[in-house]
Amino acid sequence: MNYRNIPKTELKVSEICLGTWAMGNDFWGDVDDNASIRTIQAALDSGINFIDTAPAYGAGHAESVVGKAIKGRRDKVILGTKTGVTRTSDSFLRDLRPETILREIDESLSRLGTDYIDLYQIHWPDVNTPLEDSLETLLKLQEQGKFRYLGVSNFTTELMEQAKGLATIVSLQPNYSMLQRKIEETLVPYCLKNEIGLTTYGTLAGGLLTGKYRELPNFDENDNRSRFYNYYRPEIWSQIQGLLSLLDVLAEKYKCPVSYIAIAWALQQPGIVSVLVGAKNEEQAISNAAASTIKLTEGEVQEIDQYIRKELATVAF
Ligand SMILES: NC(=O)c1ccc[n+]([C@@H]2O[C@H](COP(=O)([O-])OP(=O)(O)OC[C@H]3O[C@@H](n4cnc5c(N)ncnc54)[C@H](OP(=O)(O)O)[C@@H]3O)[C@@H](O)[C@H]2O)c1
């Protein structure tokens, strides 16, 4: 495993971060808690030291599972969680009101079994709450030692700039993969210029870029990933198959699964500190950690880039 520094922090994170949304057991199909605990421990045993979670994942359930899994190993883990999205029975509400943040952080600390969070992130912007008010509350919590560094997720350049005048933001967590490259235009240059680390989600496009789904999948009724990612719409799905064929050739060359190529590609893009990858079992976690061993040639990175620009521009950009 390779480790990279989030700029301007003491956080040296594994370049592959374990995502835990599925472990909330409410959006990605049935996921067994004991399997999730074994998955987290297998990830840590494989060199992953960075875990991403959120209260929104199963209304706190994922955080509780993470807390159980890291018991006794807290000092070996860089823990990222979030605030500002409330999971209701059928949706996700954006809420960054000060009173919500104050409640959420204590609940997160309790569920995670810790007295500090390494990276506390605003999950999504909330248009109904002035950003100043949310940041003022967050800064107080940081001063109290409840979290070490502040990050944001799903922010625009404009919001980043607004936040910059009010607080030190060390990281941005956006959606980024071969199939979603919109951040390259303005957000990546902004983060590079301002030394903000990119920790990106969507690396495997919800599993699609592992190459294991070759037919449009029929996910279980309670597996909603196709609501979050639009790649599973028939018209987009058919366009993506050519990219998978190109990735097959590279996977054959490196004698590895297609997922390694998707992860390696993301890690070789400018500004990326760590890529988030979800896993539902030990095998997936171990495999995803091992993707750290692959380095594509500059020519291969360009070949993928050109293919996406030519064939998938309307999907990815
Ligand atoms: N900030 C945000 O708004 C936001 C949004 C989305 C996600 N996230 C974070 O990012 C993390 C990753 O989520 P994602 O949406 O990017 O998911 P992803 O990593 O693209 O996909 C994860 C899914 O792919 C499949 N998979 C993973 N590794 C595999 C392997 N080696 N072989 C075969 N299948 C494999 C598993 O599902 P199956 O086995 O069922 O196919 C797994 O649940 C989340 O857990 C969360 O922490 C953040």
Ligand as a Chemical Component Dictionary entry (heavy atoms), coordinates in Angstrom:
data_LIG
# 
_chem_comp.id                   LIG 
_chem_comp.type                 NON-POLYMER 
_chem_comp.pdbx_formal_charge   0 
_chem_comp.three_letter_code    LIG 
# 
loop_
_chem_comp_atom.comp_id 
_chem_comp_atom.atom_id 
_chem_comp_atom.alt_atom_id 
_chem_comp_atom.type_symbol 
_chem_comp_atom.charge 
_chem_comp_atom.model_Cartn_x 
_chem_comp_atom.model_Cartn_y 
_chem_comp_atom.model_Cartn_z 
_chem_comp_atom.pdbx_ordinal 
LIG N1  N1  N 0  -19.744 12.078 -0.331 1  
LIG C1  C1  C 0  -20.692 11.482 -1.018 2  
LIG O1  O1  O 0  -21.708 12.099 -1.374 3  
LIG C2  C2  C 0  -20.536 10.025 -1.369 4  
LIG C3  C3  C 0  -21.367 9.459  -2.347 5  
LIG C4  C4  C 0  -21.182 8.120  -2.680 6  
LIG C5  C5  C 0  -20.218 7.372  -2.011 7  
LIG N2  N2  N 1  -19.440 7.937  -1.044 8  
LIG C6  C6  C 0  -18.412 7.160  -0.331 9  
LIG O2  O2  O 0  -17.681 6.425  -1.282 10 
LIG C7  C7  C 0  -17.719 5.036  -0.930 11 
LIG C8  C8  C 0  -17.670 4.192  -2.153 12 
LIG O3  O3  O 0  -18.939 4.272  -2.775 13 
LIG P1  P1  P 0  -19.106 4.268  -4.298 14 
LIG O4  O4  O 0  -20.430 4.802  -4.599 15 
LIG O5  O5  O -1 -17.891 4.913  -4.854 16 
LIG O6  O6  O 0  -19.098 2.727  -4.609 17 
LIG P2  P2  P 0  -18.058 1.933  -5.466 18 
LIG O7  O7  O 0  -16.794 1.826  -4.698 19 
LIG O8  O8  O 0  -18.039 2.514  -6.821 20 
LIG O9  O9  O 0  -18.782 0.521  -5.503 21 
LIG C9  C9  C 0  -18.819 -0.284 -4.386 22 
LIG C10 C10 C 0  -19.514 -1.591 -4.735 23 
LIG O10 O10 O 0  -18.844 -2.234 -5.815 24 
LIG C11 C11 C 0  -18.781 -3.631 -5.578 25 
LIG N3  N3  N 0  -17.350 -3.958 -5.427 26 
LIG C12 C12 C 0  -16.408 -3.269 -4.736 27 
LIG N4  N4  N 0  -15.209 -3.863 -4.829 28 
LIG C13 C13 C 0  -15.369 -4.924 -5.613 29 
LIG C14 C14 C 0  -14.480 -5.914 -6.103 30 
LIG N5  N5  N 0  -13.192 -5.913 -5.800 31 
LIG N6  N6  N 0  -14.964 -6.882 -6.907 32 
LIG C15 C15 C 0  -16.287 -6.898 -7.234 33 
LIG N7  N7  N 0  -17.178 -5.977 -6.807 34 
LIG C16 C16 C 0  -16.727 -5.006 -6.001 35 
LIG C17 C17 C 0  -19.572 -3.909 -4.297 36 
LIG O11 O11 O 0  -20.960 -4.094 -4.583 37 
LIG P3  P3  P 0  -21.576 -5.414 -5.248 38 
LIG O12 O12 O 0  -20.732 -6.574 -4.791 39 
LIG O13 O13 O 0  -22.973 -5.476 -4.766 40 
LIG O14 O14 O 0  -21.518 -5.185 -6.730 41 
LIG C18 C18 C 0  -19.437 -2.569 -3.580 42 
LIG O15 O15 O 0  -20.459 -2.332 -2.653 43 
LIG C19 C19 C 0  -19.011 4.896  -0.136 44 
LIG O16 O16 O 0  -19.002 3.723  0.618  45 
LIG C20 C20 C 0  -18.968 6.149  0.667  46 
LIG O17 O17 O 0  -18.068 5.992  1.743  47 
LIG C21 C21 C 0  -19.571 9.264  -0.742 48 
# 
loop_
_chem_comp_bond.comp_id 
_chem_comp_bond.atom_id_1 
_chem_comp_bond.atom_id_2 
_chem_comp_bond.value_order 
_chem_comp_bond.pdbx_ordinal 
LIG N1  C1  SING 1  
LIG C1  O1  DOUB 2  
LIG C1  C2  SING 3  
LIG C2  C3  SING 4  
LIG C2  C21 DOUB 5  
LIG C3  C4  DOUB 6  
LIG C4  C5  SING 7  
LIG C5  N2  DOUB 8  
LIG N2  C6  SING 9  
LIG N2  C21 SING 10 
LIG C6  O2  SING 11 
LIG C6  C20 SING 12 
LIG O2  C7  SING 13 
LIG C7  C8  SING 14 
LIG C7  C19 SING 15 
LIG C8  O3  SING 16 
LIG O3  P1  SING 17 
LIG P1  O4  DOUB 18 
LIG P1  O5  SING 19 
LIG P1  O6  SING 20 
LIG O6  P2  SING 21 
LIG P2  O7  DOUB 22 
LIG P2  O8  SING 23 
LIG P2  O9  SING 24 
LIG O9  C9  SING 25 
LIG C9  C10 SING 26 
LIG C10 O10 SING 27 
LIG C10 C18 SING 28 
LIG O10 C11 SING 29 
LIG C11 N3  SING 30 
LIG C11 C17 SING 31 
LIG N3  C12 SING 32 
LIG N3  C16 SING 33 
LIG C12 N4  DOUB 34 
LIG N4  C13 SING 35 
LIG C13 C14 SING 36 
LIG C13 C16 DOUB 37 
LIG C14 N5  SING 38 
LIG C14 N6  DOUB 39 
LIG N6  C15 SING 40 
LIG C15 N7  DOUB 41 
LIG N7  C16 SING 42 
LIG C17 O11 SING 43 
LIG C17 C18 SING 44 
LIG O11 P3  SING 45 
LIG P3  O12 DOUB 46 
LIG P3  O13 SING 47 
LIG P3  O14 SING 48 
LIG C18 O15 SING 49 
LIG C19 O16 SING 50 
LIG C19 C20 SING 51 
LIG C20 O17 SING 52 
# 
